[in-house]
């Protein structure tokens, strides 16, 4: 799948637009950040004013009720000092109820003596000496406002405003209290009805080391623990990663009530608090997007106009790949800038290239005229083994014109088998080495080709850019070389191997025996009474006898065995891969028996015997000259024992010797 690459105009326009967008976005973000900060400061100031006003109203209401209870406590001090017991508490409660309106000021009233025995209008009496507010009032002799507690008389949650009753001597006689039921109407409950905006609300947190919520819009939060410092009414006040763009932190204001030490917290959710800012952001971003699109369009048009000469030059450069005269379509007068300088340089360059191409074409035609007259195959291939140049000889060999071969891979032209033979040498040439090798076709019509590969280096000599190929037919030369080689290795009379070739074969056979641990044998043969035939019947008869003798010996051995004439009437046989020494004995016996038949040629009848020395070898340190000396010793031992027989050794390799190694006589 092709990969799309933007044009230069598009890239310049995109880069310029992106830079403008980044710069513009930076300005917009700074403006939005400042707007958010200003709105946040304004909202906090407004919240502070509202919560302060509400807290002051609560302080005023609470102070009025504390003052009212303090006034009655002073009047009831004499009553509680003179009388004790339930009757005194009953009279004190009646006096208190007559002076303080219920439920206008409190939801209920109570009177407690110094022992904590309580009488209230909520129900039967109770004992409160263990209550924290009772102990605090008895200790400080000052008014106390309790945190939310559950009434032992009614079971309801509420707040008790307690004022101590003192004797003239400032002794603690008990207390009077006003009950503010948190489930009934009173000034503490009414605070929840004062909403901040649409979704904002108040919560009231008690004082002390373990504060709780006195009032909360969520009933489940009532009397639940609160933060000792900077409470948030249980809401998450952590900022968003980009708080000024997507505000998530609510606007919170706090004020400490002077009458109770409680903290009044006002909370306005971020969704409502920053709704105007979000609307402004949307309008602002929309306008910025439209402006950015306009800027991008203007940049595109400006870039297109400025780069029009470059686009024209680009089209001409692409066309020049197939038409060296395409540069003539460019205007003769160019503008005075970088693009104009580039265009003028390109025109000058293309004129020079066209002239060089024309000169190169003339040179190539002359070169082809010379190479096409040569019988050898001449070619040039690139680094991918594709033909770049071929002479006319390729058409005679492959039936393809040079134009058809150009650009085609060597593998396709030569075929897989030929290319497989050439490939290792081609890789060496592409690596920078000059290579010459021969390829032979051993079919019915023998052919041998010599191929020379010479690497072509780049102008700076840093890399190979191709390979020159020179292939010539050296079949006749190879055939002549083979003929001469055969002549140098063959006995001209018997067509057996001569001594030089025999020694080479023996050396190789012994090496194979050492490597593979196989048994081999060297047989030395010497014709008996040959000199008499040669002297009586002449050298021509002797030559015929030698030829017939050589043929009989060759018939007694395998095709893979080596038979050689060492000179005169001396012959040698090399037997390889013998299963046991008896095989060498059988060959020696066969040769002896083959010589039983008299030789007959041109009216001449000759009775010739042979003596044989058989030297066995199965690896070991012995050298070839030592094995030949052993065979020679065994040969002469056979001659000395009566001729027409064989001797075999050495004893450690030979089988147990029989009673006689002589050829059986006719009588036997």
C-alpha positions, -999 to 999 in steps of 0.1 A, spaced: 0 0 0 16 33 -11 24 58 17 11 93 11 38 120 16 26 156 18 40 180 -7 65 207 2 37 233 0 15 213 23 43 207 48 52 244 49 15 254 53 10 227 79 41 237 99 32 274 97 -4 267 107 7 245 136 31 272 149 4 298 146 -20 274 163 5 267 191 11 304 196 -26 312 195 -35 283 217 -9 295 242 -25 330 242 -60 315 246 -49 292 274 -33 322 293 -65 342 288 -87 313 300 -64 308 330 -66 345 339 -104 344 335 -107 313 357 -85 329 384 -105 362 383 -138 343 385 -125 321 413 -113 351 433 -147 368 428 -167 337 437 -146 332 469 -150 368 479 -188 365 474 -189 332 493 -169 347 522 -194 375 524 -224 352 524 -211 327 549 -199 355 572 -234 371 571 -251 338 578 -226 329 606 -233 363 622 -271 356 620 -265 323 637 -243 339 664 -269 365 671 -297 339 674 -275 317 696 -263 347 718 -300 358 723 -309 324 736 -279 321 758 -287 355 772 -323 345 778 -312 314 797 -285 333 817 -312 357 828 -335 330 841 -306 311 857 -298 341 878 -335 342 890 -336 305 898 -305 304 919 -323 313 951 -350 287 945 -326 259 939 -304 270 969 -334 270 994 -351 239 983 -339 205 970 -355 176 953 -381 170 926 -405 196 939 -378 224 937 -369 213 901 -406 213 892 -411 248 904 -380 259 886 -391 243 853 -425 260 856 -408 294 862 -385 288 832 -413 277 809 -433 308 818 -404 331 809 -391 315 777 -414 308 748 -415 273 734 -410 264 706 -402 300 695 -368 301 713 -362 264 721 -380 231 713 -379 221 749 -365 233 783 -349 215 812 -337 220 848 -309 199 864 -297 200 900 -261 198 910 -262 160 910 -274 158 874 -310 150 881 -331 165 853 -366 175 849 -378 186 814 -409 191 794 -398 163 771 -409 136 794 -398 118 826 -367 128 844 -332 116 836 -298 117 850 -271 137 830 -241 139 854 -221 119 829 -228 142 800 -198 162 787 -218 195 786 -229 190 823 -193 184 835 -181 213 814 -207 237 828 -199 226 864 -162 231 858 -162 264 839 -194 279 855 -200 293 819 -227 287 793 -220 255 771 -234 245 737 -232 207 732 -224 190 700 -253 169 685 -264 144 711 -293 120 715 -319 129 741 -324 103 769 -359 115 773 -372 116 737 -345 97 718 -342 126 692 -309 142 680 -304 177 690 -282 204 706 -284 216 742 -277 251 753 -268 248 789 -263 277 814 -251 270 850 -272 281 880 -250 297 907 -255 305 944 -246 339 957 -213 325 967 -207 314 930 -213 277 939 -227 254 912 -264 246 920 -273 230 887 -282 242 852 -310 253 830 -310 243 793 -327 248 761 -331 219 737 -328 225 699 -343 194 682 -325 189 649 -356 171 635 -379 200 643 -381 236 631 -356 260 647 -330 284 636 -303 257 632 -326 236 610 -336 266 589 -300 271 578 -304 243 553 -332 260 536 -309 289 526 -295 276 493 -264 290 476 -274 294 441 -292 263 428 -270 235 440 -249 251 467 -255 244 504 -243 249 540 -230 225 566 -222 232 602 -193 216 620 -189 214 658 -158 224 677 -133 203 696 -107 177 687 -133 153 673 -157 175 654 -189 162 639 -215 176 615 -241 195 634 -261 201 603 -256 186 568 -280 184 538 -274 147 537 -292 132 568 -267 102 567 -239 127 574 -255 140 606 -233 134 637 -206 119 614 -169 128 620 -157 159 601 -123 174 595 -108 194 624 -95 219 598 -107 230 564 -137 207 562 -154 204 528 -188 190 539 -175 156 527 -170 167 491 -138 161 471 -120 194 467 -90 181 447 -84 201 415 -86 186 380 -53 182 359 -64 213 339 -85 230 365 -87 263 346 -102 245 316 -123 218 332 -129 231 368 -138 204 392 -130 220 426 -160 235 444 -159 270 457 -158 267 495 -160 295 522 -157 290 560 -165 311 590 -160 304 627 -189 312 649 -180 333 680 -208 320 701 -202 283 698 -168 278 681 -185 259 654 -175 263 617 -200 273 591 -191 259 557 -206 272 524 -201 250 493 -209 259 457 -203 230 432 -179 237 404 -205 229 377 -227 258 388 -199 281 400 -181 281 367 -210 277 343 -205 312 329 -169 305 324 -176 273 305 -201 292 282 -175 318 276 -149 291 269 -171 275 243 -178 307 225 -141 317 227 -129 284 214 -154 284 186 -143 319 175 -107 308 178 -113 277 156 -129 299 129 -101 323 131 -75 295 129 -92 280 99 -91 315 82 -54 319 91 -46 284 77 -64 292 44 -45 325 41 -12 308 48 -20 281 22 -28 307 -5 3 327 4 26 296 3 11 284 -29 17 317 -46 53 320 -33 61 284 -43 45 284 -77 80 286 -95 92 257 -74 62 236 -83 69 243 -120 106 234 -115 95 202 -97 73 191 -127 102 197 -151 127 178 -129 103 148 -129 99 150 -167 137 152 -172 140 115 -161 126 106 -196 133 137 -216 166 155 -212 152 185 -231 124 191 -207 143 220 -191 136 240 -222 100 244 -210 112 266 -181 110 305 -185 142 321 -197 139 349 -172 139 338 -136 131 357 -105 160 369 -83 156 346 -53 167 312 -41 142 294 -64 154 314 -94 190 305 -85 181 269 -82 162 270 -116 192 286 -134 216 260 -119 193 232 -130 191 244 -166 229 246 -167 232 212 -152 207 196 -177 225 212 -207 257 196 -195 240 162 -188 224 162 -223 258 169 -239 274 142 -218 247 117 -227 251 124 -263 289 118 -260 282 87 -240 259 73 -266 285 79 -293 311 61 -272 287 32 -265 280 28 -301 317 26 -309 322 1 -280 294 -21 -292 307 -21 -327 340 -35 -313 325 -60 -288 299 -73 -312 327 -86 -335 342 -107 -307 331 -144 -303 334 -142 -265 304 -133 -243 309 -98 -229 285 -83 -204 282 -60 -174 258 -68 -145 248 -45 -116 249 -53 -79 215 -71 -82 229 -95 -109 209 -78 -136 223 -74 -171 232 -38 -180 252 -45 -211 256 -75 -235 274 -79 -268 259 -96 -298 274 -130 -289 246 -134 -263 220 -133 -291 238 -162 -308 240 -183 -276 206 -174 -259 185 -162 -288 178 -129 -271 187 -94 -285 208 -72 -262 178 -49 -257 157 -79 -244 185 -89 -221 190 -55 -205 175 -54 -170 168 -91 -168 184 -112 -140 212 -136 -146 192 -163 -129 164 -160 -155 188 -160 -185 212 -187 -174 187 -210 -157 187 -223 -121 213 -250 -126 239 -227 -144 233 -198 -121 238 -221 -90 273 -229 -103 281 -192 -111 266 -177 -80 295 -183 -55 320 -167 -79 296 -138 -86 293 -131 -48 331 -130 -45 333 -106 -74 306 -83 -59 327 -84 -27 356 -69 -46 377 -99 -58 386 -107 -94 375 -143 -102 383 -167 -130 367 -202 -131 358 -229 -156 324 -247 -161 324 -281 -178 295 -299 -195 304 -336 -195 274 -346 -217 276 -364 -250 291 -332 -265 318 -320 -241 320 -282 -236 342 -261 -213 337 -224 -207 361 -201 -189 344 -171 -171 363 -141 -158 345 -117 -134 361 -84 -127 345 -59 -102 338 -23 -112 344 2 -84 327 35 -78 345 67 -86 358 71 -51 367 34 -48 345 29 -18 321 3 -32 315 -22 -60 289 -9 -85 289 -39 -108 308 -68 -124 323 -72 -159 317 -106 -173 339 -123 -200 330 -158 -211 350 -177 -237 348 -212 -251 379 -232 -242 366 -266 -252 394 -273 -278 421 -262 -254 407 -284 -226 405 -314 -249 441 -309 -260 452 -305 -224 433 -337 -215 450 -356 -244 484 -345 -234 477 -354 -197 466 -388 -207 497 -393 -228 519 -383 -199 501 -409 -176 496 -438 -200 520 -465 -213 517 -461 -251 521 -498 -258 496 -514 -234 474 -483 -226 479 -490 -189 490 -464 -164 527 -457 -165 551 -457 -135 545 -420 -127 507 -423 -127 509 -456 -108 529 -440 -80 503 -413 -76 475 -439 -75 493 -459 -49 499 -429 -27 462 -420 -28 451 -456 -22 474 -459 9 460 -425 22 424 -438 19 434 -471 37 449 -451 65 418 -428 68 392 -456 66 411 -485 81 405 -507 51 427 -535 37 445 -531 4 471 -550 -16 500 -541 -39 509 -568 -65 542 -568 -83 542 -590 -115 572 -601 -135 569 -621 -168 591 -652 -169 608 -661 -202 598 -628 -219 634 -620 -229 636 -653 -248 604 -645 -268 617 -611 -276 651 -623 -287 638 -652 -308 607 -637 -325 617 -600 -325 605 -568 -307 572 -567 -327 563 -601 -313 574 -590 -278 551 -559 -281 522 -581 -290 530 -604 -261 530 -574 -237 497 -562 -250 480 -596 -246 496 -601 -212 482 -566 -200 447 -575 -212 447 -608 -194 458 -591 -162 431 -564 -166 405 -592 -170 414 -607 -137 407 -575 -116 378 -552 -110 372 -520 -130 380 -500 -99 414 -516 -94 446 -500 -108 468 -519 -133 501 -503 -145 531 -512 -165 562 -501 -147 586 -508 -175 598 -537 -197 580 -569 -185 572 -555 -150 536 -548 -140 518 -537 -109 482 -540 -95 466 -520 -67 436 -537 -50 415 -516 -26 387 -522 -1 395 -560 3 373 -578 28 401 -601 38 436 -612 27 421 -643 9 407 -619 -17 442 -608 -27 452 -645 -29 423 -652 -52 433 -624 -76 470 -636 -76 458 -672 -83 435 -659 -111 464 -642 -127 485 -673 -125 458 -694 -140 452 -668 -168 488 -673 -179 484 -711 -182 469 -707 -217 498 -702 -241 500 -669 -260 494 -671 -298 499 -642 -323 509 -640 -360 518 -677 -361 539 -674 -330 531 -696 -299 547 -685 -266 545 -701 -232 551 -674 -206 548 -677 -168 545 -649 -142 558 -644 -107 539 -623 -82 547 -605 -50 516 -595 -29 522 -568 -2 492 -562 21 485 -529 39 459 -518 65 468 -483 75 498 -478 98 530 -456 95 544 -474 65 550 -452 34 544 -460 -3 581 -467 -11 582 -491 18 552 -510 5 568 -512 -30 600 -525 -15 580 -552 4 562 -562 -28 595 -563 -47 611 -585 -20 581 -609 -22 583 -610 -60 619 -621 -60 612 -646 -33 585 -661 -56 611 -661 -84 636 -678 -63 612 -704 -52 607 -716 -87 588 -690 -107 551 -692 -118 539 -686 -82 531 -658 -57 543 -648 -23 522 -627 2 531 -607 32 536 -594 58 527 -623 80 507 -603 105 482 -593 78 483 -624 56 462 -655 64 479 -686 78 501 -698 48 492 -730 30 516 -758 22 524 -743 -12 516 -711 -32 526 -725 -66 503 -728 -96 488 -763 -99 505 -784 -126 486 -799 -155 489 -833 -139 474 -822 -107 
